[in-house]
C-alpha cells in the first residue's frame, strides 16, 4: 500500500508527472511549450559539482 501511495497519493510522483506526460499526446504538442529551464539549471549544477 505504501508504494501505491508514493506513486499516486498526494502529492505522488506519477500524479505530478501525469499532466506533462499527457500533454505529449496532444496534436499541437511541442517540447518548447513546457518551461523546464529551472530543472535544466539544477541538473547542470549537479553535473558541474560531480565533475
mmCIF file of the N, C-alpha and C atoms, coordinates in Angstrom:
data_MODEL
# 
_entry.id   MODEL 
# 
loop_
_atom_site.group_PDB 
_atom_site.id 
_atom_site.type_symbol 
_atom_site.label_atom_id 
_atom_site.label_alt_id 
_atom_site.label_comp_id 
_atom_site.label_asym_id 
_atom_site.label_entity_id 
_atom_site.label_seq_id 
_atom_site.pdbx_PDB_ins_code 
_atom_site.Cartn_x 
_atom_site.Cartn_y 
_atom_site.Cartn_z 
_atom_site.occupancy 
_atom_site.B_iso_or_equiv 
_atom_site.pdbx_formal_charge 
_atom_site.auth_seq_id 
_atom_site.auth_comp_id 
_atom_site.auth_asym_id 
_atom_site.auth_atom_id 
_atom_site.pdbx_PDB_model_num 
ATOM 1   N N  . UNK A 1 1  ? 0.823  -1.195 0.000   1.00 0.00 ? 1  UNK A N  1 
ATOM 2   C CA . UNK A 1 1  ? 0.000  0.000  0.000   1.00 0.00 ? 1  UNK A CA 1 
ATOM 3   C C  . UNK A 1 1  ? 0.866  1.257  0.000   1.00 0.00 ? 1  UNK A C  1 
ATOM 4   N N  . UNK A 1 2  ? 2.037  1.198  0.645   1.00 0.00 ? 2  UNK A N  1 
ATOM 5   C CA . UNK A 1 2  ? 2.908  2.363  0.695   1.00 0.00 ? 2  UNK A CA 1 
ATOM 6   C C  . UNK A 1 2  ? 3.409  2.771  -0.678  1.00 0.00 ? 2  UNK A C  1 
ATOM 7   N N  . UNK A 1 3  ? 3.677  1.778  -1.537  1.00 0.00 ? 3  UNK A N  1 
ATOM 8   C CA . UNK A 1 3  ? 4.151  2.074  -2.882  1.00 0.00 ? 3  UNK A CA 1 
ATOM 9   C C  . UNK A 1 3  ? 3.096  2.773  -3.729  1.00 0.00 ? 3  UNK A C  1 
ATOM 10  N N  . UNK A 1 4  ? 1.855  2.324  -3.623  1.00 0.00 ? 4  UNK A N  1 
ATOM 11  C CA . UNK A 1 4  ? 0.777  2.983  -4.369  1.00 0.00 ? 4  UNK A CA 1 
ATOM 12  C C  . UNK A 1 4  ? 0.583  4.417  -3.898  1.00 0.00 ? 4  UNK A C  1 
ATOM 13  N N  . UNK A 1 5  ? 0.667  4.617  -2.615  1.00 0.00 ? 5  UNK A N  1 
ATOM 14  C CA . UNK A 1 5  ? 0.521  5.967  -2.081  1.00 0.00 ? 5  UNK A CA 1 
ATOM 15  C C  . UNK A 1 5  ? 1.671  6.853  -2.545  1.00 0.00 ? 5  UNK A C  1 
ATOM 16  N N  . UNK A 1 6  ? 2.885  6.300  -2.582  1.00 0.00 ? 6  UNK A N  1 
ATOM 17  C CA . UNK A 1 6  ? 4.045  7.053  -3.045  1.00 0.00 ? 6  UNK A CA 1 
ATOM 18  C C  . UNK A 1 6  ? 3.867  7.483  -4.498  1.00 0.00 ? 6  UNK A C  1 
ATOM 19  N N  . UNK A 1 7  ? 3.313  6.590  -5.328  1.00 0.00 ? 7  UNK A N  1 
ATOM 20  C CA . UNK A 1 7  ? 3.150  6.878  -6.748  1.00 0.00 ? 7  UNK A CA 1 
ATOM 21  C C  . UNK A 1 7  ? 1.917  7.727  -7.055  1.00 0.00 ? 7  UNK A C  1 
ATOM 22  N N  . UNK A 1 8  ? 0.774  7.377  -6.450  1.00 0.00 ? 8  UNK A N  1 
ATOM 23  C CA . UNK A 1 8  ? -0.494 8.003  -6.836  1.00 0.00 ? 8  UNK A CA 1 
ATOM 24  C C  . UNK A 1 8  ? -1.149 8.850  -5.753  1.00 0.00 ? 8  UNK A C  1 
ATOM 25  N N  . UNK A 1 9  ? -0.646 8.816  -4.520  1.00 0.00 ? 9  UNK A N  1 
ATOM 26  C CA . UNK A 1 9  ? -1.236 9.613  -3.445  1.00 0.00 ? 9  UNK A CA 1 
ATOM 27  C C  . UNK A 1 9  ? -0.940 11.089 -3.633  1.00 0.00 ? 9  UNK A C  1 
ATOM 28  N N  . UNK A 1 10 ? -1.241 11.873 -2.628  1.00 0.00 ? 10 UNK A N  1 
ATOM 29  C CA . UNK A 1 10 ? -0.936 13.304 -2.697  1.00 0.00 ? 10 UNK A CA 1 
ATOM 30  C C  . UNK A 1 10 ? 0.390  13.545 -2.022  1.00 0.00 ? 10 UNK A C  1 
ATOM 31  N N  . UNK A 1 11 ? 1.399  14.141 -2.622  1.00 0.00 ? 11 UNK A N  1 
ATOM 32  C CA . UNK A 1 11 ? 1.393  14.626 -3.996  1.00 0.00 ? 11 UNK A CA 1 
ATOM 33  C C  . UNK A 1 11 ? 1.644  13.520 -5.008  1.00 0.00 ? 11 UNK A C  1 
ATOM 34  N N  . UNK A 1 12 ? 2.376  12.475 -4.696  1.00 0.00 ? 12 UNK A N  1 
ATOM 35  C CA . UNK A 1 12 ? 2.560  11.342 -5.597  1.00 0.00 ? 12 UNK A CA 1 
ATOM 36  C C  . UNK A 1 12 ? 3.410  11.667 -6.810  1.00 0.00 ? 12 UNK A C  1 
ATOM 37  N N  . UNK A 1 13 ? 4.412  10.836 -7.044  1.00 0.00 ? 13 UNK A N  1 
ATOM 38  C CA . UNK A 1 13 ? 5.340  11.051 -8.153  1.00 0.00 ? 13 UNK A CA 1 
ATOM 39  C C  . UNK A 1 13 ? 4.608  11.021 -9.503  1.00 0.00 ? 13 UNK A C  1 
ATOM 40  N N  . UNK A 1 14 ? 3.869  9.962  -9.754  1.00 0.00 ? 14 UNK A N  1 
ATOM 41  C CA . UNK A 1 14 ? 3.178  9.845  -11.045 1.00 0.00 ? 14 UNK A CA 1 
ATOM 42  C C  . UNK A 1 14 ? 2.064  10.866 -11.171 1.00 0.00 ? 14 UNK A C  1 
ATOM 43  N N  . UNK A 1 15 ? 1.433  11.172 -10.088 1.00 0.00 ? 15 UNK A N  1 
ATOM 44  C CA . UNK A 1 15 ? 0.356  12.160 -10.114 1.00 0.00 ? 15 UNK A CA 1 
ATOM 45  C C  . UNK A 1 15 ? 0.887  13.532 -10.538 1.00 0.00 ? 15 UNK A C  1 
ATOM 46  N N  . UNK A 1 16 ? 2.098  13.862 -10.128 1.00 0.00 ? 16 UNK A N  1 
ATOM 47  C CA . UNK A 1 16 ? 2.697  15.145 -10.500 1.00 0.00 ? 16 UNK A CA 1 
ATOM 48  C C  . UNK A 1 16 ? 3.137  15.143 -11.960 1.00 0.00 ? 16 UNK A C  1 
ATOM 49  N N  . UNK A 1 17 ? 3.589  14.004 -12.470 1.00 0.00 ? 17 UNK A N  1 
ATOM 50  C CA . UNK A 1 17 ? 4.108  13.916 -13.840 1.00 0.00 ? 17 UNK A CA 1 
ATOM 51  C C  . UNK A 1 17 ? 3.014  13.735 -14.886 1.00 0.00 ? 17 UNK A C  1 
ATOM 52  N N  . UNK A 1 18 ? 1.861  13.285 -14.485 1.00 0.00 ? 18 UNK A N  1 
ATOM 53  C CA . UNK A 1 18 ? 0.810  12.918 -15.426 1.00 0.00 ? 18 UNK A CA 1 
ATOM 54  C C  . UNK A 1 18 ? 0.410  14.042 -16.382 1.00 0.00 ? 18 UNK A C  1 
ATOM 55  N N  . UNK A 1 19 ? 0.210  15.277 -15.941 1.00 0.00 ? 19 UNK A N  1 
ATOM 56  C CA . UNK A 1 19 ? -0.180 16.326 -16.898 1.00 0.00 ? 19 UNK A CA 1 
ATOM 57  C C  . UNK A 1 19 ? 0.849  16.542 -18.013 1.00 0.00 ? 19 UNK A C  1 
ATOM 58  N N  . UNK A 1 20 ? 2.131  16.568 -17.675 1.00 0.00 ? 20 UNK A N  1 
ATOM 59  C CA . UNK A 1 20 ? 3.157  16.742 -18.704 1.00 0.00 ? 20 UNK A CA 1 
ATOM 60  C C  . UNK A 1 20 ? 3.223  15.537 -19.627 1.00 0.00 ? 20 UNK A C  1 
ATOM 61  N N  . UNK A 1 21 ? 3.048  14.349 -19.080 1.00 0.00 ? 21 UNK A N  1 
ATOM 62  C CA . UNK A 1 21 ? 3.057  13.138 -19.888 1.00 0.00 ? 21 UNK A CA 1 
ATOM 63  C C  . UNK A 1 21 ? 1.896  13.138 -20.878 1.00 0.00 ? 21 UNK A C  1 
ATOM 64  N N  . UNK A 1 22 ? 0.712  13.488 -20.417 1.00 0.00 ? 22 UNK A N  1 
ATOM 65  C CA . UNK A 1 22 ? -0.457 13.506 -21.295 1.00 0.00 ? 22 UNK A CA 1 
ATOM 66  C C  . UNK A 1 22 ? -0.362 14.612 -22.340 1.00 0.00 ? 22 UNK A C  1 
ATOM 67  N N  . UNK A 1 23 ? 0.302  15.706 -22.010 1.00 0.00 ? 23 UNK A N  1 
ATOM 68  C CA . UNK A 1 23 ? 0.466  16.807 -22.962 1.00 0.00 ? 23 UNK A CA 1 
ATOM 69  C C  . UNK A 1 23 ? 1.228  16.338 -24.195 1.00 0.00 ? 23 UNK A C  1 
ATOM 70  N N  . UNK A 1 24 ? 2.108  15.384 -24.040 1.00 0.00 ? 24 UNK A N  1 
ATOM 71  C CA . UNK A 1 24 ? 2.892  14.847 -25.152 1.00 0.00 ? 24 UNK A CA 1 
ATOM 72  C C  . UNK A 1 24 ? 1.999  14.298 -26.266 1.00 0.00 ? 24 UNK A C  1 
ATOM 73  N N  . UNK A 1 25 ? 0.830  13.809 -25.920 1.00 0.00 ? 25 UNK A N  1 
ATOM 74  C CA . UNK A 1 25 ? -0.059 13.176 -26.883 1.00 0.00 ? 25 UNK A CA 1 
ATOM 75  C C  . UNK A 1 25 ? -1.011 14.157 -27.567 1.00 0.00 ? 25 UNK A C  1 
ATOM 76  N N  . UNK A 1 26 ? -0.961 15.432 -27.217 1.00 0.00 ? 26 UNK A N  1 
ATOM 77  C CA . UNK A 1 26 ? -1.789 16.418 -27.914 1.00 0.00 ? 26 UNK A CA 1 
ATOM 78  C C  . UNK A 1 26 ? -1.303 16.591 -29.344 1.00 0.00 ? 26 UNK A C  1 
ATOM 79  N N  . UNK A 1 27 ? -2.208 16.894 -30.249 1.00 0.00 ? 27 UNK A N  1 
ATOM 80  C CA . UNK A 1 27 ? -1.835 17.081 -31.646 1.00 0.00 ? 27 UNK A CA 1 
ATOM 81  C C  . UNK A 1 27 ? -0.919 18.278 -31.837 1.00 0.00 ? 27 UNK A C  1 
ATOM 82  N N  . UNK A 1 28 ? -1.098 19.298 -31.014 1.00 0.00 ? 28 UNK A N  1 
ATOM 83  C CA . UNK A 1 28 ? -0.301 20.520 -31.171 1.00 0.00 ? 28 UNK A CA 1 
ATOM 84  C C  . UNK A 1 28 ? 0.893  20.568 -30.217 1.00 0.00 ? 28 UNK A C  1 
ATOM 85  N N  . UNK A 1 29 ? 1.317  19.428 -29.704 1.00 0.00 ? 29 UNK A N  1 
ATOM 86  C CA . UNK A 1 29 ? 2.417  19.400 -28.731 1.00 0.00 ? 29 UNK A CA 1 
ATOM 87  C C  . UNK A 1 29 ? 3.737  19.810 -29.369 1.00 0.00 ? 29 UNK A C  1 
ATOM 88  N N  . UNK A 1 30 ? 4.477  20.591 -28.618 1.00 0.00 ? 30 UNK A N  1 
ATOM 89  C CA . UNK A 1 30 ? 5.867  20.896 -28.955 1.00 0.00 ? 30 UNK A CA 1 
ATOM 90  C C  . UNK A 1 30 ? 6.624  21.020 -27.635 1.00 0.00 ? 30 UNK A C  1 
ATOM 91  N N  . UNK A 1 31 ? 7.818  20.452 -27.526 1.00 0.00 ? 31 UNK A N  1 
ATOM 92  C CA . UNK A 1 31 ? 8.558  20.468 -26.253 1.00 0.00 ? 31 UNK A CA 1 
ATOM 93  C C  . UNK A 1 31 ? 8.809  21.870 -25.705 1.00 0.00 ? 31 UNK A C  1 
ATOM 94  N N  . UNK A 1 32 ? 8.889  22.853 -26.570 1.00 0.00 ? 32 UNK A N  1 
ATOM 95  C CA . UNK A 1 32 ? 9.145  24.209 -26.098 1.00 0.00 ? 32 UNK A CA 1 
ATOM 96  C C  . UNK A 1 32 ? 7.958  24.797 -25.349 1.00 0.00 ? 32 UNK A C  1 
ATOM 97  N N  . UNK A 1 33 ? 6.813  24.152 -25.399 1.00 0.00 ? 33 UNK A N  1 
ATOM 98  C CA . UNK A 1 33 ? 5.641  24.631 -24.676 1.00 0.00 ? 33 UNK A CA 1 
ATOM 99  C C  . UNK A 1 33 ? 5.776  24.391 -23.175 1.00 0.00 ? 33 UNK A C  1 
ATOM 100 N N  . UNK A 1 34 ? 6.688  23.557 -22.778 1.00 0.00 ? 34 UNK A N  1 
ATOM 101 C CA . UNK A 1 34 ? 6.901  23.255 -21.363 1.00 0.00 ? 34 UNK A CA 1 
ATOM 102 C C  . UNK A 1 34 ? 8.181  23.927 -20.907 1.00 0.00 ? 34 UNK A C  1 
ATOM 103 N N  . UNK A 1 35 ? 8.045  24.842 -19.970 1.00 0.00 ? 35 UNK A N  1 
ATOM 104 C CA . UNK A 1 35 ? 9.198  25.586 -19.470 1.00 0.00 ? 35 UNK A CA 1 
ATOM 105 C C  . UNK A 1 35 ? 9.894  24.766 -18.385 1.00 0.00 ? 35 UNK A C  1 
ATOM 106 N N  . UNK A 1 36 ? 11.021 24.173 -18.730 1.00 0.00 ? 36 UNK A N  1 
ATOM 107 C CA . UNK A 1 36 ? 11.757 23.355 -17.772 1.00 0.00 ? 36 UNK A CA 1 
ATOM 108 C C  . UNK A 1 36 ? 13.163 23.913 -17.542 1.00 0.00 ? 36 UNK A C  1 
ATOM 109 N N  . UNK A 1 37 ? 13.320 25.224 -17.724 1.00 0.00 ? 37 UNK A N  1 
ATOM 110 C CA . UNK A 1 37 ? 14.635 25.838 -17.559 1.00 0.00 ? 37 UNK A CA 1 
ATOM 111 C C  . UNK A 1 37 ? 15.163 25.695 -16.137 1.00 0.00 ? 37 UNK A C  1 
ATOM 112 N N  . UNK A 1 38 ? 14.288 25.768 -15.138 1.00 0.00 ? 38 UNK A N  1 
ATOM 113 C CA . UNK A 1 38 ? 14.732 25.628 -13.751 1.00 0.00 ? 38 UNK A CA 1 
ATOM 114 C C  . UNK A 1 38 ? 15.276 24.217 -13.508 1.00 0.00 ? 38 UNK A C  1 
ATOM 115 N N  . UNK A 1 39 ? 14.600 23.223 -14.016 1.00 0.00 ? 39 UNK A N  1 
ATOM 116 C CA . UNK A 1 39 ? 15.046 21.841 -13.869 1.00 0.00 ? 39 UNK A CA 1 
ATOM 117 C C  . UNK A 1 39 ? 16.366 21.621 -14.610 1.00 0.00 ? 39 UNK A C  1 
ATOM 118 N N  . UNK A 1 40 ? 16.477 22.183 -15.787 1.00 0.00 ? 40 UNK A N  1 
ATOM 119 C CA . UNK A 1 40 ? 17.713 22.071 -16.553 1.00 0.00 ? 40 UNK A CA 1 
ATOM 120 C C  . UNK A 1 40 ? 18.887 22.716 -15.810 1.00 0.00 ? 40 UNK A C  1 
ATOM 121 N N  . UNK A 1 41 ? 18.656 23.907 -15.256 1.00 0.00 ? 41 UNK A N  1 
ATOM 122 C CA . UNK A 1 41 ? 19.707 24.591 -14.494 1.00 0.00 ? 41 UNK A CA 1 
ATOM 123 C C  . UNK A 1 41 ? 20.158 23.786 -13.284 1.00 0.00 ? 41 UNK A C  1 
ATOM 124 N N  . UNK A 1 42 ? 19.196 23.206 -12.583 1.00 0.00 ? 42 UNK A N  1 
ATOM 125 C CA . UNK A 1 42 ? 19.520 22.393 -11.407 1.00 0.00 ? 42 UNK A CA 1 
ATOM 126 C C  . UNK A 1 42 ? 20.365 21.182 -11.806 1.00 0.00 ? 42 UNK A C  1 
ATOM 127 N N  . UNK A 1 43 ? 19.971 20.519 -12.891 1.00 0.00 ? 43 UNK A N  1 
ATOM 128 C CA . UNK A 1 43 ? 20.720 19.344 -13.345 1.00 0.00 ? 43 UNK A CA 1 
ATOM 129 C C  . UNK A 1 43 ? 22.114 19.724 -13.802 1.00 0.00 ? 43 UNK A C  1 
ATOM 130 N N  . UNK A 1 44 ? 22.247 20.837 -14.490 1.00 0.00 ? 44 UNK A N  1 
ATOM 131 C CA . UNK A 1 44 ? 23.578 21.280 -14.926 1.00 0.00 ? 44 UNK A CA 1 
ATOM 132 C C  . UNK A 1 44 ? 24.481 21.603 -13.733 1.00 0.00 ? 44 UNK A C  1 
ATOM 133 N N  . UNK A 1 45 ? 23.928 22.199 -12.678 1.00 0.00 ? 45 UNK A N  1 
ATOM 134 C CA . UNK A 1 45 ? 24.704 22.469 -11.473 1.00 0.00 ? 45 UNK A CA 1 
ATOM 135 C C  . UNK A 1 45 ? 25.167 21.174 -10.824 1.00 0.00 ? 45 UNK A C  1 
ATOM 136 N N  . UNK A 1 46 ? 24.303 20.200 -10.755 1.00 0.00 ? 46 UNK A N  1 
ATOM 137 C CA . UNK A 1 46 ? 24.670 18.914 -10.162 1.00 0.00 ? 46 UNK A CA 1 
ATOM 138 C C  . UNK A 1 46 ? 25.770 18.239 -10.972 1.00 0.00 ? 46 UNK A C  1 
ATOM 139 N N  . UNK A 1 47 ? 25.702 18.357 -12.291 1.00 0.00 ? 47 UNK A N  1 
ATOM 140 C CA . UNK A 1 47 ? 26.756 17.778 -13.125 1.00 0.00 ? 47 UNK A CA 1 
ATOM 141 C C  . UNK A 1 47 ? 28.082 18.508 -12.936 1.00 0.00 ? 47 UNK A C  1 
ATOM 142 N N  . UNK A 1 48 ? 28.041 19.820 -12.776 1.00 0.00 ? 48 UNK A N  1 
ATOM 143 C CA . UNK A 1 48 ? 29.274 20.583 -12.547 1.00 0.00 ? 48 UNK A CA 1 
ATOM 144 C C  . UNK A 1 48 ? 29.919 20.194 -11.223 1.00 0.00 ? 48 UNK A C  1 
ATOM 145 N N  . UNK A 1 49 ? 29.108 19.984 -10.197 1.00 0.00 ? 49 UNK A N  1 
ATOM 146 C CA . UNK A 1 49 ? 29.640 19.606 -8.886  1.00 0.00 ? 49 UNK A CA 1 
ATOM 147 C C  . UNK A 1 49 ? 30.241 18.207 -8.943  1.00 0.00 ? 49 UNK A C  1 
ATOM 148 N N  . UNK A 1 50 ? 29.596 17.304 -9.685  1.00 0.00 ? 50 UNK A N  1 
ATOM 149 C CA . UNK A 1 50 ? 30.068 15.928 -9.763  1.00 0.00 ? 50 UNK A CA 1 
ATOM 150 C C  . UNK A 1 50 ? 31.339 15.797 -10.609 1.00 0.00 ? 50 UNK A C  1 
ATOM 151 N N  . UNK A 1 51 ? 31.560 16.730 -11.509 1.00 0.00 ? 51 UNK A N  1 
ATOM 152 C CA . UNK A 1 51 ? 32.741 16.618 -12.411 1.00 0.00 ? 51 UNK A CA 1 
ATOM 153 C C  . UNK A 1 51 ? 34.018 17.037 -11.726 1.00 0.00 ? 51 UNK A C  1 
# 
